[in-house]
Amino acid sequence: MDIISRLPDEILHYILSLSDLQMFDVVKLCVLSKRWNRLVATMPYLLFDLYRFYDWHSNAMQDVALFERLRNFIDWVLISRDDSSIVQFYLFSHNCYDSVQILRWLHGVAKRNVKEVDIHFDLLGAFKLPLFIATSESLEVLTLSLYYKVMHVPSHIKLDRLRQLDLHDVEFTDSASLERLVSGCRVLENLSLDYCMAKNFTSLHISSTCLKRLYICFHEIADIGNCDITVSCPCLTEFEYLAPVAKSCILRNASGIEYAQIYLMDCRDVCGIPKVGQMMYEMLKNFYSVTTLSLFYRVVPCLHHAIDEMLHCPITFHKVRSLTLDLSLIGMHTQVMFLLVDHCPNLEVLTLMCKEWSSSELDDEQWQLDHEKIVNWKSHRHLKTIELFAFGGDKYELDFLKFLLKNASTLEKLNITWQGKETCPSISKIVSNFSRASPNCRVKFQCPRTQS
């Protein structure tokens, strides 16, 4: 007998789970010995990914007969199992099966005290969350992807062990159902609403005593633009918001939030309206305790419309050590940047994601870096590291670097990553000749990393 076959069942199951083997592959181990027959029958990690059999060009299964065989195979795996508990049930079926079949499989794993359910399917109509899932005494992780279908939530939710809830492409007809689902998960620590749809929401109150991480992603202004969001989670440490700006967003008991990321979506038609900038400014007031703050896409352009409020009633981020901004290095954007940086007195690393900005509505004053408006820049007294990404080397970016190096007296590192793979030695030489307030400042140019 080989060494692997002598290992206990639990260890072999764990080894198989690390390899993410699909059950279609696991059953092939049965040919090795009777011992492996038993291992397959008690396998606690059931992964069924039908992606490999799907024809995405025709949006259907490649073969109807294969479709039937796969269904029979999943039935066989669940029926032939003993009564041992299931750790994970993963199913990617897209539009291959109807709700009756999906519910039958879910009921089969629920009876075996499943801990983690991760299913992705596309039904013709709405999906009703079954009561045996909504009241499971064993479920700890629930992931649902419905391809923008409505999910009906039962009136009674009791998921006393659920720690993580991930909802992808799910549509809710009212906020009460979502609120009811969250409130029924008493020990919930991680909540993700990824590209969900919230039709006609006027208010959304997320309340949880144990929640530590909250991720909100709504992709349409109609979903969230007229919504008042209230978050009451005293243990919250991470907050991510990827959506159009909400009517209001209030985070109660927000003193524990350490990480905040805002990605303002779909605001091109409204970013010129001062009201949007004011709403964004009010939202930032929630993050007074964060140590890491990231503001992406339309946040900085919108905040420029609240520049007067930022000047006269600034928000001070005493604990911020790392600040990441997505902006163009033009006058109106850099003014917002300097105001934010000035009110992060303990900032250590500033990361700037450069992007191109072209608009016929901008006048020369908005394009140019106005030194008089930022003459009282204070961050040069404490800022040590700046990371600059997607640098193209245009005159506005060079003007920014010239001002930066001339005034940043404590700067130690300025790392500049080119926009593309090609470098420009002439621009590098121009920057290297800029006068520097900090004699210890090291400027480094580098190409972007290629993703493997």
C-alpha positions in Angstrom: 0.0 0.0 0.0 1.4 3.5 -0.9 2.1 6.1 1.7 -0.9 8.3 0.7 -3.4 5.5 1.1 -2.3 5.1 4.7 -3.3 8.6 5.6 -6.5 9.1 7.6 -9.6 10.0 5.7 -9.8 13.5 7.1 -6.3 14.3 5.8 -7.0 12.9 2.4 -10.2 14.9 2.2 -8.3 18.0 3.1 -5.6 17.4 0.5 -8.2 16.9 -2.2 -10.0 20.1 -1.1 -6.7 22.1 -1.5 -6.5 21.0 -5.2 -10.1 22.3 -5.9 -10.8 19.0 -7.6 -14.3 18.8 -9.1 -16.4 15.8 -8.2 -16.2 14.8 -11.9 -12.5 14.2 -11.2 -12.7 12.9 -7.7 -14.9 9.9 -8.6 -12.1 8.8 -11.0 -10.1 7.9 -7.9 -12.5 5.0 -7.2 -10.5 2.8 -9.6 -7.5 2.9 -7.3 -9.0 0.7 -4.5 -12.0 0.1 -2.3 -10.5 2.5 0.2 -10.9 5.3 -2.4 -14.5 4.2 -3.0 -15.2 5.0 0.7 -13.3 8.3 0.5 -15.3 9.5 -2.5 -18.6 8.5 -0.7 -17.6 10.6 2.3 -16.0 13.5 0.5 -17.1 16.6 2.4 -16.2 19.1 -0.4 -18.6 18.8 -3.3 -17.6 21.0 -6.2 -19.7 20.9 -9.4 -18.6 23.5 -12.0 -20.5 23.0 -15.2 -18.6 25.9 -16.8 -16.3 23.5 -18.7 -19.4 21.9 -20.4 -21.0 25.1 -21.4 -21.1 26.6 -24.9 -21.0 30.4 -24.2 -21.5 31.2 -27.9 -25.0 29.6 -28.0 -25.7 30.3 -24.3 -26.6 26.7 -23.8 -25.2 23.3 -22.9 -23.1 21.7 -25.7 -25.1 18.5 -25.6 -28.6 17.9 -24.2 -27.7 14.3 -23.5 -24.7 15.5 -21.5 -26.9 17.9 -19.7 -29.0 14.9 -18.5 -25.9 12.9 -17.5 -24.5 15.7 -15.4 -27.8 16.1 -13.6 -27.9 12.3 -12.9 -24.3 12.4 -11.8 -25.0 15.1 -9.2 -28.1 13.2 -8.0 -26.0 10.0 -7.7 -23.3 11.8 -5.6 -25.8 13.1 -3.1 -27.9 9.9 -2.9 -24.9 7.6 -2.5 -23.4 9.6 0.3 -23.5 8.4 3.9 -24.9 10.7 6.6 -21.6 12.5 7.3 -21.6 16.3 7.2 -20.8 18.3 4.1 -18.3 21.1 4.5 -18.8 22.8 1.1 -21.3 22.6 -1.7 -20.3 24.6 -4.8 -22.5 24.6 -7.9 -22.1 26.7 -11.1 -25.0 25.7 -13.4 -25.9 29.0 -15.1 -29.2 28.4 -16.9 -28.9 24.6 -17.1 -31.5 23.6 -14.5 -34.8 25.0 -13.1 -35.6 26.0 -9.5 -37.1 22.6 -8.7 -33.8 20.9 -9.4 -31.7 23.5 -7.7 -33.9 23.3 -4.5 -33.7 19.5 -4.5 -30.0 19.6 -4.4 -29.9 22.3 -1.8 -32.3 20.3 0.4 -30.0 17.3 0.0 -26.9 19.2 1.3 -28.9 21.0 4.0 -29.9 17.7 5.5 -26.3 16.8 5.9 -25.4 20.0 8.0 -23.6 21.8 5.2 -21.4 24.6 6.4 -20.7 26.5 3.1 -23.0 26.9 0.1 -21.8 28.7 -3.0 -24.2 28.5 -6.0 -24.4 30.4 -9.3 -27.5 29.9 -11.4 -29.8 31.8 -13.8 -33.5 31.0 -13.6 -36.2 32.2 -15.9 -38.0 33.9 -13.0 -37.5 34.9 -9.4 -35.8 32.8 -6.8 -37.4 32.2 -3.4 -34.9 31.5 -0.7 -36.0 28.2 0.8 -36.9 28.1 4.5 -34.5 25.1 5.1 -31.6 27.4 4.0 -33.0 30.5 5.8 -33.2 28.6 9.1 -30.1 26.4 8.7 -28.4 25.6 12.0 -25.1 24.6 10.4 -24.6 27.1 7.6 -21.6 29.4 8.1 -21.0 30.8 4.6 -23.6 31.5 2.0 -22.8 32.8 -1.6 -25.6 33.4 -4.1 -25.3 34.6 -7.7 -28.6 35.0 -9.5 -27.7 36.8 -12.7 -29.9 39.9 -11.8 -33.0 37.9 -10.9 -35.3 38.8 -8.0 -34.8 37.0 -4.7 -37.7 36.6 -2.4 -36.8 36.4 1.2 -39.0 34.4 3.7 -40.5 36.3 6.6 -38.6 34.1 9.1 -34.8 34.2 9.0 -32.7 32.4 11.6 -29.1 31.8 10.6 -27.4 31.8 14.0 -24.0 30.5 12.7 -23.7 32.4 9.4 -20.5 34.4 9.4 -20.3 35.4 5.7 -23.0 36.4 3.3 -22.1 37.2 -0.3 -24.8 38.2 -2.7 -23.9 38.7 -6.4 -26.2 40.0 -9.1 -29.3 39.8 -6.9 -32.3 42.1 -7.2 -34.3 43.1 -4.2 -37.8 44.5 -4.7 -37.7 46.3 -1.4 -35.2 47.2 1.3 -37.2 45.4 4.0 -36.4 42.0 2.6 -32.6 42.7 2.5 -32.8 44.2 6.0 -34.7 41.2 7.3 -32.1 38.9 5.8 -29.2 40.7 7.4 -30.9 41.0 10.8 -31.6 37.3 10.9 -27.8 36.5 10.8 -26.9 37.3 14.4 -23.1 36.5 14.2 -22.6 37.9 10.6 -19.0 39.3 10.2 -18.8 39.8 6.4 -21.5 41.1 4.1 -21.0 41.6 0.4 -23.7 43.1 -1.9 -21.9 42.8 -5.2 -23.6 44.4 -8.3 -27.0 43.9 -6.6 -30.0 45.8 -7.8 -32.2 47.8 -5.4 -35.2 49.0 -7.3 -37.1 52.0 -5.8 -35.1 51.9 -2.5 -35.7 55.1 -0.5 -33.9 53.9 2.6 -31.6 51.1 3.6 -30.7 50.3 7.2 -28.0 47.7 7.7 -27.8 46.9 11.4 -25.5 44.2 12.9 -23.7 43.9 16.2 -21.0 41.6 14.8 -20.4 42.8 11.3 -16.7 43.6 10.6 -16.6 44.1 6.8 -19.3 45.7 4.5 -19.0 45.8 0.8 -21.7 47.7 -1.2 -21.8 47.7 -5.0 -24.8 49.0 -6.8 -24.2 49.9 -10.4 -27.2 52.0 -11.4 -28.1 55.5 -10.2 -31.7 54.4 -10.1 -30.8 51.8 -7.5 -29.2 54.0 -4.9 -29.4 57.7 -6.0 -32.6 58.5 -4.0 -31.7 56.2 -1.1 -30.8 57.2 2.5 -28.3 54.6 3.7 -27.7 54.1 7.4 -25.2 51.6 8.8 -25.3 50.7 12.4 -22.5 48.2 13.0 -20.3 49.0 16.0 -17.7 46.4 15.2 -17.2 47.5 11.6 -13.6 47.8 10.6 -13.8 47.7 6.7 -16.2 49.6 4.5 -16.2 49.6 0.7 -18.7 51.5 -1.4 -18.7 51.1 -5.2 -21.9 52.8 -6.4 -23.4 56.2 -7.5 -23.5 58.6 -4.6 -26.5 57.9 -2.3 -28.8 60.6 -1.1 -27.2 60.2 2.2 -24.9 57.7 3.9 -24.6 57.7 7.7 -22.3 55.3 9.5 -23.2 55.2 13.2 -20.6 54.1 15.8 -18.0 54.4 13.1 -15.0 54.9 15.4 -13.7 51.4 14.7 -13.5 51.7 10.9 -9.9 51.3 9.8 -10.2 50.8 6.1 -12.5 52.7 3.7 -12.7 52.6 -0.1 -15.1 54.7 -2.1 -15.5 54.2 -5.9 -18.0 56.6 -7.2 -19.7 55.2 -10.3 -22.0 56.5 -13.0 -21.7 60.2 -12.2 -20.6 61.6 -15.5 -23.9 63.3 -16.1 -24.2 64.8 -12.7 -20.6 65.4 -11.4 -20.9 69.0 -12.4 -23.8 69.5 -10.0 -22.6 71.1 -6.7 -25.1 69.0 -4.8 -23.2 65.8 -5.7 -20.0 67.2 -4.4 -21.7 68.2 -1.2 -23.2 64.7 -0.8 -19.7 63.2 -1.3 -18.2 65.6 1.2 -20.9 64.7 3.8 -20.1 61.0 3.2 -16.4 61.5 3.9 -17.3 62.7 7.4 -18.0 59.1 8.4 -14.4 58.1 8.0 -12.7 60.2 10.7 -11.1 57.1 12.3 -9.7 55.3 9.3 -6.0 54.4 8.8 -6.3 53.6 5.1 -8.5 55.7 2.8 -8.9 55.1 -1.0 -11.0 57.4 -3.2 -11.5 56.3 -6.8 -13.0 57.3 -10.1 -15.4 60.3 -9.8 -14.8 61.1 -6.1 -12.1 63.8 -6.6 -13.9 65.6 -9.5 -17.1 65.7 -7.4 -15.3 67.0 -4.3 -14.0 69.9 -6.3 -17.6 71.2 -6.3 -17.5 71.2 -2.5 -14.1 73.0 -2.4 -15.5 75.9 -0.3 -16.8 73.5 2.4 -13.5 71.7 2.4 -11.7 75.0 2.9 -13.9 76.5 5.6 -15.0 73.3 7.4 -12.2 70.7 6.7 -12.4 67.1 7.7 -9.4 66.0 9.6 -8.3 62.4 9.3 -6.0 62.1 12.3 -5.3 58.3 11.9 -4.8 58.0 8.1 -1.4 56.5 7.3 -2.2 55.6 3.7 -4.2 57.7 1.2 -4.9 56.5 -2.4 -6.5 58.9 -4.9 -7.6 58.4 -8.5 -7.3 61.7 -10.3 -5.8 63.7 -13.1 -2.9 65.9 -12.2 -4.6 69.1 -13.3 -5.3 72.2 -11.3 -8.8 71.5 -10.1 -8.0 67.9 -9.0 -4.7 68.7 -7.3 -6.3 71.4 -5.3 -8.6 68.8 -3.8 -5.7 66.4 -3.3 -3.6 69.0 -1.4 -6.6 69.8 0.9 -7.1 66.1 1.7 -3.4 65.5 2.3 -3.1 68.6 4.5 -5.7 67.2 6.8 -4.1 63.9 7.2 -1.4 65.0 9.7 0.0 61.5 10.2 0.0 60.4 6.5 3.0 58.2 5.6 2.2 57.0 2.0 0.3 58.9 -0.7 -0.6 56.8 -3.8 -1.8 58.6 -6.9 -3.5 56.8 -9.8 -3.1 59.1 -12.7 -5.7 59.2 -15.4 -6.4 61.2 -18.5 -8.9 64.0 -18.3 -10.3 65.8 -21.3 -13.3 68.1 -21.2 -14.2 71.2 -23.3 -16.0 72.5 -20.2 -12.7 73.1 -18.3 -11.2 76.6 -18.6 -7.5 77.4 -18.2 -7.8 78.1 -14.5 -9.2 74.6 -13.9 -6.4 73.0 -15.9 -3.4 74.9 -14.4 -1.8 74.2 -11.1 -2.5 77.4 -9.1 0.4 77.8 -6.7 -1.3 80.6 -4.8 -4.2 78.4 -3.9 -1.9 75.8 -2.4 0.8 78.1 -1.0 -0.2 77.0 2.5 0.4 73.4 1.8 1.4 71.8 5.1 1.8 68.1 4.2 5.4 68.8 3.0 6.3 68.7 6.7 5.4 65.0 7.2 4.9 63.2 3.9 7.6 60.7 3.3 6.5 58.4 0.4 4.6 59.0 -2.8 3.6 56.3 -5.3 2.7 57.7 -8.7 1.0 55.2 -11.2 0.1 55.5 -14.9 2.5 58.5 -15.4 2.4 59.8 -19.0 4.7 62.8 -18.7 2.4 65.6 -20.0 3.0 69.2 -19.1 0.5 69.1 -16.2 2.0 66.1 -14.6 5.5 67.6 -15.0 4.3 70.9 -13.5 2.9 68.9 -10.5 6.1 67.0 -10.0 8.2 70.2 -10.2 6.0 71.8 -7.5 6.0 68.7 -5.4 9.8 68.2 -5.3 10.4 71.9 -4.7 8.2 71.9 -1.6 8.2 68.4 -0.1 10.9 68.9 2.5 10.5 65.5 4.2 10.0 63.4 1.1 12.2 60.3 1.0 10.7 58.2 -1.8 9.0 59.2 -5.1 8.3 56.1 -7.1 6.9 56.8 -10.6 5.4 54.0 -12.7 5.0 54.7 -16.4 1.6 54.5 -18.0 2.8 51.9 -20.5 5.8 49.6 -21.0 7.7 52.1 -23.0 9.8 54.6 -21.0 10.9 58.1 -21.9 14.5 58.8 -20.9 14.1 62.5 -21.8 11.3 63.0 -19.4 13.1 61.1 -16.7 16.1 63.4 -17.2 13.8 66.5 -16.9 12.4 65.3 -13.6 15.9 64.4 -12.3 16.9 68.0 -12.8 14.0 69.5 -10.8 15.2 71.2 -7.6 14.4 69.3 -4.4 13.5 70.6 -1.0 14.5 67.2 0.5 18.2 66.2 0.0 17.3 62.6 0.9 14.6 62.2 -1.7 15.1 59.3 -4.1 13.2 59.4 -7.4 12.7 56.0 -9.1 11.0 55.4 -12.5 9.7 51.9 -13.3 7.6 50.1 -15.8 4.2 48.6 -14.8 4.3 45.0 -13.6 3.0 42.5 -16.0 0.2 40.2 -14.7 1.0 36.6 -14.9 
